[in-house]
Amino acid sequence: MWEPILDASGKAQPIPEDVTTHDYVATTDDGAQITMRWYAKNDTTPGSAVLFFHGGGCLFGHIEHFDGPVTRYVSASGVPMLSVEYRRALEHPYPTPLEDAYTALKWLWVQAA
């Protein structure tokens, strides 16, 4: 029920055109592949970044539902963000979402340069 609402609310405002996205994949310690979406404002220099985990209480939501808000944050701040499509409960109970988050953090650290 909530996913269509999240999707619609993320698209309710215009999405800035000055942000580029690129999807990456990381492998977790248990061999699963998680998708991560990098958002960066065009023509900015490397610096700090934000690691973003979408809402939904580890039960619902996907990174594409938050494309609008994350793109707007990046456009307004100039700070790039990495959004993580972590595995969700009930199919993947705790600590799986937390381990996916840690995998994304390690990936971002390796890519920091």
Order of alpha helices (4+ residues) and beta strands (2+ residues): alpha-beta-beta-beta-alpha-beta-alpha
